[in-house]
Amino acid sequence: MRLVGKSKLVKLKRKSIGNTKLVKAIDQLIKDIEDGSWTNGEELKAARPDADCVHNDGFYFFDINIHRTFILVEFDDEGEATVVWTGTHQEYDAVFKNNKGSIKKWLKVNEYID
């Protein structure tokens, strides 16, 4: 699977360089996505139990490492995953208020969905 927006994950790794567990978890997520060929949410959840579908158009948050860093990834039908947001749990709470309605509004405002 092609991973678009990988630079956001690399930036997160640089910000978290002292947190070796998080850096390893990010590396594993990158590997899992690039090696993945999932065609549906069940296959994704089987490979990555930390994936949480937050919108029916194929948007998932991945809860990685004990620090609850969230990565919102959009999967499309052509085998492409796009990283659209990364952040800590505190940033997630501030931006998305821990509810799907706020996530949907953010996706609309940022023109990921109609």
Secondary structure, DSSP 8 states (H G I E B T S, - for coil): -EEE-HHHHHHHHHHTTT-HHHHHHHHHHHHHHHH----SHHHHHHH-TTEEEEETTTEEEEEETTTTEEEEEEE-TTSEEEEEEEE-HHHHHHHHTTSHHHHHHHHHHTTS--
